[in-house]
Amino acid sequence: MKKELFLLLVLFNLFSCKKMLYNAALERNGAFNDEMKLKKLVNDRKEIVFFPITHLGTEMFYADVKNKIDSLKKKNYFFYYEKVIP
């Protein structure tokens, strides 16, 4: 009985730690961010605004992306985006 209980506790801890590792990796990659930070490249004639998009994010993150795109469109920015063809 003691061995079974010990084994059960060990398995529970292993699976709990696995979830913590996944969440730590997602957090490190910005999956839980609610706001996107723009990056700008500027020279004497042009300005490029880079959107560091993650393909996994919160609803607030994508609402923030939409707001930033809309405001830049009003300022006559051009957009180039990635297109994936399956």
C-alpha positions in Angstrom: 0.0 0.0 0.0 2.8 2.4 0.8 4.5 1.7 -2.5 1.3 2.4 -4.4 0.8 5.7 -2.6 4.4 6.7 -3.2 4.1 5.8 -6.9 0.9 7.8 -7.2 2.5 10.9 -5.5 5.6 10.6 -7.8 3.4 10.4 -10.9 1.3 13.3 -9.8 4.3 15.5 -9.2 5.8 14.5 -12.6 2.6 15.5 -14.5 2.3 18.7 -12.5 5.8 19.8 -13.3 5.3 19.0 -16.9 2.4 21.5 -17.0 4.5 24.1 -15.3 7.3 23.6 -17.8 4.8 24.1 -20.7 3.4 27.2 -19.1 6.9 28.6 -18.5 7.9 28.0 -22.1 4.7 29.7 -23.4 5.2 32.6 -21.1 8.8 33.0 -22.3 7.6 33.2 -25.9 4.9 35.8 -25.1 1.8 33.6 -25.4 0.2 35.2 -22.3 0.9 38.8 -23.2 -2.1 41.1 -23.5 -0.3 43.8 -25.5 2.0 43.7 -28.5 5.2 45.8 -28.5 6.0 47.3 -31.9 9.5 47.5 -33.2 10.5 50.4 -35.5 13.3 50.6 -38.0 13.9 54.2 -39.2 16.2 55.8 -41.8 16.2 59.2 -43.3 13.4 58.5 -45.8 11.3 55.5 -44.5 10.0 54.0 -41.4 9.2 50.3 -41.0 7.0 49.1 -38.2 7.5 45.4 -37.4 4.8 43.4 -35.6 6.3 40.5 -33.7 3.2 38.2 -33.9 2.9 35.0 -32.0 0.5 32.4 -33.4 -0.7 31.6 -29.9 -2.0 34.5 -27.8 -4.8 35.9 -25.7 -8.0 37.5 -27.0 -6.8 40.8 -25.6 -3.5 40.4 -27.5 -5.3 40.1 -30.8 -7.6 43.0 -30.0 -4.5 45.1 -29.4 -3.0 44.0 -32.7 -6.3 44.9 -34.5 -6.3 48.4 -32.9 -2.7 49.0 -33.9 -3.3 47.9 -37.5 -6.3 50.2 -37.7 -4.5 53.2 -36.4 -1.6 52.7 -38.7 -3.9 52.2 -41.7 -5.4 55.6 -40.9 -1.9 57.1 -41.2 -1.5 55.5 -44.7 0.9 52.8 -43.8 1.3 49.8 -46.2 1.1 46.3 -44.8 3.0 43.2 -45.9 2.1 40.0 -44.3 2.9 36.3 -44.3 0.6 34.0 -46.3 0.7 30.3 -45.7 -0.7 28.1 -48.5 -1.4 24.6 -47.4 
